Amino acid sequence: MDITREDLSLFLNACAAATSQQEFYSSEQEQRVSLRFLHQYICGNYRTLYARTLAAGLNHHNQQEVIYQLLSSGKDCPAEFRLLENRLITAALKQLPPQRAWKLLQRLQGGKVNNRRTRKVIATFIAGRKDLPFDALKYRRKVKAAMQHAHVKPSGEVSAFLFEGIKKPFVTPLLEQFRRAHYSKEALYDLPYSIAEGLAAKHQIPRAEFLKRIEGKMTDRERLRLQSSSAGKIQLNPEKLSLTELCVYVLGLTLDDRRNREEELTGFLQRSAHAILRQNGKLPLPDHKMAAILDNSYSSSGSRVKKNRPLAVALSVDVLLQNACKDYRAFWTRPVKKQLLNHAKGQTFLAERLLDALEWGAQTVLIVSDACENDVPGAFEQIYQGYRQMGGKAQIFHLSPVFDAENYQVKPLVKDLPALGLRAGEDLGTTLAFARFSTGKSTLLELETYLQGRVDALLSAAGGLS
């Protein structure tokens, strides 16, 4: 029982934080190898629970990996569980963002996973796509690879486009717009940004000119990605971003921009936090003095591909707790005068902040940090253990936005203080609820019951797929 709890806690915490991308202290390759090993281990030893985690709120990257592992080891699935596993895979694949779903199907081809069940899953997914012409344009190679792999060739113009090219005019408007854009610079501005971008390079249209004219066709996430490369010239509606994405956006602005737009940006953050609380209800926290120790040391700057992500998670938790708790105080490792002016700098100094929070009278303390304490190394553990030996009763939780690839886990600060993975501030409620299982306050049966409830909700949302 304890081994099962430890294994599942380790896996779910890893999946909450890890995406196989480069982190401050580890490379992309190290992250990918370590996370994939965890998936293979849990799939091999706890398959039925592993499949149910598709409904447990894993990030999209880990949902992809779960589906791949299940499909590539179908012969190991118990006969009595096969129907439910098939339904879970089909429902989860349907709800993935399209770019991730098509990438997964292409990976199945590359991995030579070509059993009958896999072909049926792919065929069902393709048949259920509501805008297959758009997918065929945006993810052309992936869609073609998936169809070839599953021996699927839908009737109509999508198949003609993929397998015969654009020699003849199309009746489908989007496919015809794409065909005309190959020969006309003006026609490409009728296409979505992500499709038009490659054609703009083909026509040698200057980047600045293209972005100015295509801006109206961009999605909000495309606008967010282009903020830095366009020197802020692309207009962005921050209110359409999630709280953590909004924090990434704010931290990407210069300090002068943040000062000049303080009232506006603060309003965005507050409204986003209120929306989360309205949608998800009250956080599973006691109604007493609440403190957060938030890491804004240099390592919170993240990596080249995850710039400022750890700091954005800490900031999003701060904003959410401000709006969720009656008596709350934040203790940043490097104190800042104003929340919006946060930036990653200096050493990771957690021990004194714990003393500050306890002296203030906090009865619950949330720590958001990668646990790479270096000022002074090990000081936090000494203070924590001393506090417990003196009979200290405050609840203390450690939340980490970073996966430690070397040790196959979310790195803990103290051996007997479990570290919980946290990918985004808006996931705080789910993470704290899962903390009951990680810390031994709920049973394996309660976890299985919880997962089954999430499974039922997933299958219901997917329309009762069979």
C-alpha positions as CSV (number, residue, x, y, z in Angstrom):
1,M,0.0,0.0,0.0
2,D,2.7,2.5,1.0
3,I,4.7,1.5,-2.1
4,T,1.7,2.1,-4.3
5,R,1.0,5.5,-2.7
6,E,4.6,6.5,-3.1
7,D,4.8,5.4,-6.8
8,L,1.5,7.1,-7.8
9,S,2.3,10.3,-5.9
10,L,5.7,10.5,-7.6
11,F,4.1,9.9,-11.0
12,L,1.2,12.4,-10.6
13,N,3.5,15.1,-9.2
14,A,5.9,14.6,-12.0
15,C,3.1,14.9,-14.6
16,A,1.9,18.1,-13.0
17,A,5.2,19.8,-13.5
18,A,7.1,18.1,-16.4
19,T,6.7,18.6,-20.1
20,S,10.0,17.2,-21.4
21,Q,11.3,20.7,-22.1
22,Q,14.5,22.2,-21.0
23,E,14.6,23.5,-17.4
24,F,17.1,25.8,-15.6
25,Y,19.0,22.9,-14.2
26,S,18.4,20.1,-16.8
27,S,18.4,19.7,-20.6
28,E,15.5,18.7,-22.8
29,Q,17.0,15.2,-23.3
30,E,17.4,14.6,-19.5
31,Q,13.8,15.7,-18.9
32,R,12.4,13.5,-21.8
33,V,14.3,10.3,-20.8
34,S,13.5,10.6,-17.1
35,L,9.8,11.3,-17.7
36,R,9.4,8.6,-20.2
37,F,10.9,6.0,-17.8
38,L,8.3,7.0,-15.2
39,H,5.5,6.5,-17.7
40,Q,6.8,3.1,-18.7
41,Y,7.2,2.0,-15.0
42,I,3.7,3.1,-13.9
43,C,2.1,1.7,-17.0
44,G,3.7,-1.6,-16.5
45,N,2.9,-1.9,-12.8
46,Y,-0.4,-0.1,-12.3
47,R,-2.0,-0.1,-15.7
48,T,-5.7,0.4,-14.7
49,L,-4.8,3.3,-12.5
50,Y,-2.4,4.6,-15.1
51,A,-5.1,4.7,-17.8
52,R,-7.5,6.5,-15.4
53,T,-5.0,9.3,-15.0
54,L,-6.0,10.4,-18.5
55,A,-9.0,12.0,-16.6
56,A,-7.0,13.3,-13.7
57,G,-6.0,16.7,-15.1
58,L,-2.6,15.8,-16.5
59,N,-1.1,18.4,-18.7
60,H,-1.4,17.8,-22.5
61,H,2.2,16.5,-22.9
62,N,1.6,13.7,-20.4
63,Q,-1.8,12.8,-21.7
64,Q,-0.1,12.3,-25.1
65,E,2.5,10.0,-23.4
66,V,-0.1,8.0,-21.5
67,I,-2.0,7.4,-24.8
68,Y,1.1,6.3,-26.6
69,Q,2.2,3.9,-23.8
70,L,-1.2,2.3,-23.6
71,L,-1.5,1.8,-27.4
72,S,2.0,0.5,-27.8
73,S,1.4,-2.1,-25.1
74,G,-2.1,-3.2,-25.8
75,K,-1.4,-6.9,-25.4
76,D,-0.8,-6.2,-21.6
77,C,-4.3,-4.8,-21.1
78,P,-6.5,-7.1,-18.9
79,A,-9.4,-8.3,-21.0
80,E,-12.0,-7.0,-18.6
81,F,-10.5,-3.5,-18.7
82,R,-10.0,-3.2,-22.5
83,L,-13.4,-1.6,-23.2
84,L,-12.9,1.2,-20.6
85,E,-9.3,1.7,-21.7
86,N,-10.4,2.1,-25.3
87,R,-13.1,4.6,-24.3
88,L,-10.6,6.6,-22.2
89,I,-8.0,6.8,-25.0
90,T,-10.6,7.8,-27.6
91,A,-12.1,10.5,-25.3
92,A,-8.7,11.9,-24.2
93,L,-7.4,12.0,-27.8
94,K,-10.5,13.9,-28.9
95,Q,-10.0,16.6,-26.2
96,L,-6.3,17.2,-26.9
97,P,-5.4,20.4,-28.8
98,P,-5.3,19.4,-32.5
99,Q,-1.6,20.0,-32.9
100,R,-0.8,17.7,-30.1
101,A,-3.2,15.0,-31.3
102,W,-1.8,14.9,-34.8
103,K,1.7,14.9,-33.4
104,L,0.9,11.9,-31.3
105,L,-0.6,10.0,-34.3
106,Q,2.5,10.8,-36.3
107,R,4.6,9.4,-33.5
108,L,2.6,6.2,-33.5
109,Q,3.6,5.8,-37.2
110,G,7.2,6.5,-36.4
111,G,7.1,4.0,-33.5
112,K,5.5,1.4,-35.7
113,V,2.6,1.0,-33.4
114,N,0.2,-0.4,-35.9
115,N,-2.1,-2.9,-34.1
116,R,-5.8,-3.1,-35.0
117,R,-6.8,-1.1,-31.9
118,T,-4.5,1.8,-32.9
119,R,-5.8,1.9,-36.4
120,K,-9.4,2.0,-35.1
121,V,-8.5,4.9,-32.6
122,I,-7.0,6.9,-35.5
123,A,-9.9,6.3,-37.8
124,T,-12.4,7.3,-35.1
125,F,-10.4,10.5,-34.4
126,I,-10.3,11.4,-38.1
127,A,-14.0,10.7,-38.6
128,G,-14.8,13.0,-35.7
129,R,-12.8,16.0,-36.8
130,K,-15.2,18.9,-37.4
131,D,-12.8,20.9,-39.6
132,L,-10.7,18.4,-41.4
133,P,-9.8,20.8,-44.3
134,F,-8.2,23.2,-41.8
135,D,-6.3,20.3,-40.1
136,A,-5.1,19.1,-43.5
137,L,-3.7,22.5,-44.3
138,K,-2.1,23.3,-41.0
139,Y,-0.8,19.8,-40.1
140,R,-0.5,18.5,-43.6
141,R,2.4,16.0,-43.1
142,K,1.0,14.7,-39.8
143,V,-2.6,14.2,-41.2
144,K,-1.3,12.4,-44.2
145,A,1.0,10.2,-42.1
146,A,-1.9,9.3,-39.8
147,M,-4.2,8.4,-42.7
148,Q,-1.5,6.3,-44.3
149,H,-0.7,4.6,-41.0
150,A,-4.4,3.7,-40.3
151,H,-5.2,2.9,-44.0
152,V,-7.8,5.6,-43.9
153,K,-8.6,7.7,-47.0
154,P,-11.8,9.8,-46.5
155,S,-13.8,10.5,-49.6
156,G,-13.9,14.1,-50.8
157,E,-11.4,16.9,-51.4
158,V,-9.3,16.5,-48.3
159,S,-7.9,13.2,-49.6
160,A,-7.4,14.8,-53.1
161,F,-5.5,17.7,-51.5
162,L,-3.2,15.4,-49.4
163,F,-2.5,12.8,-51.9
164,E,-2.8,14.5,-55.3
165,G,-1.8,18.1,-54.6
166,I,-3.3,21.5,-55.7
167,K,-3.2,21.2,-59.5
168,K,-7.0,21.4,-59.8
169,P,-9.4,24.0,-58.2
170,F,-11.3,23.0,-55.1
171,V,-15.0,23.5,-54.1
172,T,-14.0,23.6,-50.4
173,P,-13.4,27.4,-49.8
174,L,-10.4,27.0,-47.5
175,L,-8.6,24.6,-49.8
176,E,-9.3,26.9,-52.7
177,Q,-8.0,29.9,-50.8
178,F,-4.8,28.0,-50.1
179,R,-4.4,27.0,-53.7
180,R,-4.8,30.6,-54.9
181,A,-2.4,31.9,-52.3
182,H,0.3,29.8,-53.9
183,Y,0.1,32.1,-56.9
184,S,-1.1,35.4,-55.4
185,K,0.4,37.4,-52.5
186,E,-2.9,39.1,-51.8
187,A,-4.8,35.8,-51.6
188,L,-2.7,34.6,-48.6
189,Y,-4.2,37.3,-46.4
190,D,-7.5,35.5,-46.6
191,L,-5.9,32.5,-44.8
192,P,-5.4,32.0,-41.0
193,Y,-2.1,33.3,-39.8
194,S,-0.5,29.9,-39.0
195,I,-1.2,28.7,-42.6
196,A,-0.3,32.0,-44.3
197,E,3.0,32.3,-42.5
198,G,4.8,29.7,-44.6
199,L,3.4,31.1,-47.9
200,A,4.6,34.6,-46.9
201,A,8.1,33.3,-46.7
202,K,7.6,31.6,-50.1
203,H,6.5,35.0,-51.6
204,Q,9.4,36.8,-49.9
205,I,7.1,39.2,-48.1
206,P,8.9,41.3,-45.5
207,R,8.1,40.0,-42.0
208,A,7.0,43.4,-40.6
209,E,4.6,44.0,-43.5
210,F,3.2,40.5,-43.3
211,L,2.5,40.7,-39.5
212,K,0.8,44.1,-39.9
213,R,-1.6,42.9,-42.5
214,I,-2.3,39.4,-41.1
215,E,-2.8,40.5,-37.5
216,G,-6.6,40.3,-37.7
217,K,-6.3,36.6,-38.4
218,M,-4.2,35.7,-35.3
219,T,-5.5,33.8,-32.3
220,D,-4.8,35.1,-28.8
221,R,-2.0,32.6,-28.2
222,E,-0.3,33.4,-31.5
223,R,-0.4,37.1,-30.4
224,L,1.2,36.1,-27.1
225,R,4.0,34.2,-28.8
226,L,4.7,37.1,-31.1
227,Q,4.9,39.8,-28.5
228,S,8.7,39.7,-28.1
229,S,9.6,39.0,-31.7
230,S,7.4,41.9,-32.9
231,A,8.7,44.4,-30.3
232,G,5.2,44.6,-28.8
233,K,3.6,45.8,-32.1
234,I,1.1,42.9,-32.1
235,Q,-2.0,43.9,-30.2
236,L,-2.9,41.4,-27.4
237,N,-6.1,41.0,-25.4
238,P,-4.7,39.8,-22.0
239,E,-8.1,39.1,-20.6
240,K,-8.4,36.0,-22.9
241,L,-5.3,34.4,-21.4
242,S,-5.2,32.0,-18.4
243,L,-3.9,33.4,-15.2
244,T,-0.5,31.8,-15.5
245,E,-0.2,32.8,-19.2
246,L,-1.1,36.3,-18.2
247,C,1.7,36.3,-15.5
248,V,4.1,35.1,-18.2
249,Y,3.0,38.1,-20.4
250,V,3.4,40.6,-17.5
251,L,6.8,39.3,-16.6
252,G,7.9,39.6,-20.2
253,L,7.3,43.3,-20.2
254,T,10.0,45.8,-19.2
255,L,9.8,47.2,-15.7
256,D,9.0,50.6,-17.1
257,D,6.1,49.2,-19.0
258,R,4.8,47.5,-15.9
259,R,5.0,50.8,-13.9
260,N,3.3,52.8,-16.6
261,R,0.5,50.2,-16.9
262,E,0.2,49.2,-13.3
263,E,-3.5,49.8,-12.8
264,E,-4.4,48.1,-16.1
265,L,-2.2,45.0,-15.5
266,T,-3.3,44.7,-11.9
267,G,-6.9,44.8,-13.1
268,F,-6.3,42.0,-15.6
269,L,-4.7,39.8,-12.9
270,Q,-7.5,40.4,-10.4
271,R,-10.3,39.6,-12.9
272,S,-8.5,36.4,-14.0
273,A,-8.3,35.3,-10.4
274,H,-11.9,36.1,-9.7
275,A,-12.9,34.1,-12.8
276,I,-11.0,31.0,-11.5
277,L,-12.7,31.2,-8.1
278,R,-16.1,31.7,-9.7
279,Q,-15.6,28.6,-11.9
280,N,-14.0,26.3,-9.4
281,G,-15.3,27.5,-6.1
282,K,-13.5,27.9,-2.9
283,L,-9.9,26.6,-2.6
284,P,-9.6,23.6,-0.3
285,L,-7.8,25.6,2.4
286,P,-8.7,26.3,6.1
287,D,-10.2,29.7,6.9
288,H,-7.3,31.0,9.0
289,K,-4.0,32.9,8.6
290,M,-2.4,31.9,5.2
291,A,1.1,32.6,4.1
292,A,3.0,31.9,0.8
293,I,6.8,31.7,0.5
294,L,7.4,32.5,-3.1
295,D,10.7,31.9,-4.9
296,N,11.9,34.8,-7.2
297,S,15.6,33.8,-7.2
298,Y,17.5,33.6,-10.5
299,S,16.6,30.0,-11.2
300,S,12.9,31.1,-11.4
301,S,13.8,32.7,-14.7
302,G,13.4,29.2,-16.2
303,S,15.0,28.3,-19.5
304,R,15.1,29.5,-23.1
305,V,12.0,27.6,-24.0
306,K,10.2,28.2,-20.6
307,K,11.2,31.8,-20.0
308,N,10.0,33.1,-16.6
309,R,7.7,30.1,-16.2
310,P,8.6,29.1,-12.6
311,L,8.3,32.8,-11.5
312,A,5.0,33.1,-13.4
313,V,3.6,30.1,-11.5
314,A,4.6,31.7,-8.1
315,L,3.1,35.1,-9.2
316,S,-0.2,33.4,-10.2
317,V,-0.4,31.6,-6.8
318,D,0.2,34.9,-5.1
319,V,-2.6,36.6,-7.1
320,L,-5.0,33.7,-6.5
321,L,-4.4,33.6,-2.7
322,Q,-4.8,37.3,-2.4
323,N,-8.3,37.0,-3.8
324,A,-9.2,33.7,-2.1
325,C,-8.0,34.2,1.5
326,K,-9.3,36.7,4.1
327,D,-6.0,36.9,6.0
328,Y,-3.1,36.3,3.6
329,R,0.5,37.5,3.3
330,A,3.2,36.8,0.7
331,F,6.9,36.3,1.6
332,W,9.1,36.5,-1.5
333,T,12.6,35.1,-1.2
334,R,13.9,38.5,-2.4
335,P,11.3,41.0,-1.1
336,V,9.8,43.4,-3.7
337,K,7.9,46.6,-3.1
338,K,5.3,45.9,-5.7
339,Q,4.0,42.6,-6.9
340,L,4.1,43.6,-10.6
341,L,7.8,44.5,-10.4
342,N,8.9,41.0,-9.7
343,H,11.9,39.7,-11.6
344,A,14.2,36.7,-11.2
345,K,17.4,37.6,-9.4
346,G,19.7,36.4,-6.6
347,Q,20.0,33.3,-4.5
348,T,17.3,30.9,-3.3
349,F,16.8,32.0,0.4
350,L,13.9,30.1,2.0
351,A,14.9,29.5,5.6
352,E,14.5,33.1,6.8
353,R,11.2,33.5,4.9
354,L,9.8,30.4,6.8
355,L,10.8,32.1,10.1
356,D,9.1,35.3,8.9
357,A,5.9,33.5,8.0
358,L,5.7,31.6,11.3
359,E,6.5,34.7,13.3
360,W,3.6,36.5,11.5
361,G,1.4,33.7,12.8
362,A,0.6,31.7,9.7
363,Q,-1.3,28.5,10.3
364,T,-0.9,27.3,6.7
365,V,2.2,28.0,4.6
366,L,2.5,27.3,0.9
367,I,6.0,27.2,-0.5
368,V,6.4,27.7,-4.3
369,S,10.0,26.9,-5.2
370,D,12.1,24.5,-7.3
371,A,13.8,23.5,-4.0
372,C,17.3,24.3,-5.2
373,E,18.2,26.1,-2.0
374,N,21.6,27.7,-2.1
375,D,21.6,30.4,0.6
376,V,22.4,28.6,2.9
377,P,22.1,25.0,1.5
378,G,20.1,22.9,3.9
379,A,19.1,25.7,6.2
380,F,15.4,25.3,5.5
381,E,15.4,21.7,6.6
382,Q,17.1,22.5,9.9
383,I,14.5,25.2,10.7
384,Y,11.6,23.0,9.6
385,Q,12.8,20.0,11.7
386,G,13.4,22.2,14.7
387,Y,10.0,23.8,14.4
388,R,8.4,20.3,14.3
389,Q,10.4,19.1,17.3
390,M,9.2,22.1,19.3
391,G,5.6,21.0,18.6
392,G,4.9,23.4,15.7
393,K,1.4,22.6,14.2
394,A,1.2,24.9,11.1
395,Q,0.4,23.0,7.9
396,I,3.2,23.4,5.4
397,F,2.9,22.4,1.7
398,H,5.7,22.6,-0.9
399,L,4.6,23.2,-4.5
400,S,7.2,22.9,-7.3
401,P,6.8,24.1,-10.9
402,V,9.9,22.2,-11.9
403,F,10.6,18.4,-12.5
404,D,14.0,17.1,-11.2
405,A,15.0,14.9,-14.1
406,E,18.1,13.5,-12.3
407,N,16.0,12.1,-9.4
408,Y,12.8,11.2,-11.4
409,Q,10.6,13.4,-9.2
410,V,9.6,16.9,-8.1
411,K,12.5,17.7,-5.8
412,P,11.5,18.0,-2.1
413,L,12.9,20.5,0.4
414,V,12.6,18.1,3.3
415,K,12.3,14.3,3.2
416,D,9.1,14.2,5.3
417,L,7.6,17.2,3.5
418,P,6.1,15.9,0.2
419,A,6.7,18.1,-2.8
420,L,3.6,18.5,-5.1
421,G,4.0,19.4,-8.7
422,L,2.2,22.5,-9.9
423,R,2.1,23.5,-13.6
424,A,-0.1,26.6,-13.2
425,G,-1.6,28.7,-10.5
426,E,-5.1,27.9,-11.8
427,D,-4.5,24.2,-10.9
428,L,-3.9,25.1,-7.2
429,G,-7.2,23.7,-6.0
430,T,-6.7,20.3,-7.7
431,T,-3.1,20.1,-6.4
432,L,-4.1,20.8,-2.8
433,A,-6.9,18.2,-3.0
434,F,-4.4,15.6,-4.3
435,A,-2.1,16.6,-1.3
436,R,-4.4,14.5,0.9
437,F,-3.4,11.3,-0.8
438,S,0.3,12.3,-1.1
439,T,0.5,12.9,2.7
440,G,-1.4,9.8,3.7
441,K,-4.6,11.5,4.7
442,S,-6.7,9.6,2.2
443,T,-6.6,6.0,1.1
444,L,-5.8,4.3,-2.2
445,L,-9.5,3.4,-2.4
446,E,-10.4,7.1,-2.0
447,L,-8.0,7.9,-4.8
448,E,-9.5,5.2,-7.0
449,T,-13.0,6.6,-6.3
450,Y,-11.8,10.1,-7.1
451,L,-10.3,9.0,-10.4
452,Q,-13.4,7.0,-11.4
453,G,-15.4,10.2,-10.9
454,R,-13.1,12.0,-13.2
455,V,-13.3,9.2,-15.7
456,D,-17.1,9.4,-15.7
457,A,-16.9,13.1,-16.3
458,L,-14.5,12.8,-19.1
459,L,-16.5,10.1,-20.9
460,S,-19.7,12.1,-20.4
461,A,-18.1,15.3,-21.8
462,A,-16.9,13.2,-24.8
463,G,-20.5,12.1,-25.6
464,G,-20.4,8.6,-24.1
465,L,-17.9,7.3,-26.6
466,S,-17.6,3.6,-26.9
